[in-house]
Amino acid sequence: MAKLGDAMVRVISPRKGQPTLVKAVISHPMNSGDATDPKTGKKIPAHFVKKVFGDFNGKTIFEADWSISISRNPYLAYYFTPTESGVLKMTWEDNLGGVFTKEANVSV
């Protein structure tokens, strides 16, 4: 398995002034806190992504609140409309204080 917080972000065929698809996958266990470890019999602590941001050239273009109901290694897709070339920065924050980022260059 990939390291916690590793991410893949792809910007699909960006064109100036046109809706552009962003696809992202983050490596994260997304534990709800309800599961039991079969080896120890103890509850597996909750560990999940709670906030996701997308920034383009320093301006927030996407924001989502997540919870325990999202699957392991979550996939996310959304559209934004670039008006210039720049850097798309995706940021994930989890309930244990972890903050993970991944950047992608966007050329229009």
HELIX and SHEET records of a PDB file:
SHEET    1   A 3 ALA A   7  ILE A  12  0                                        
SHEET    2   A 3 THR A  20  ILE A  26 -1                                        
SHEET    3   A 3 TYR A  75  PHE A  80 -1                                        
SHEET    1   B 4 LYS A  59  ASP A  65  0                                        
SHEET    2   B 4 VAL A  49  PHE A  56 -1                                        
SHEET    3   B 4 GLY A  86  ASP A  94 -1                                        
SHEET    4   B 4 VAL A  99  VAL A 106 -1                                        
END                                                                             
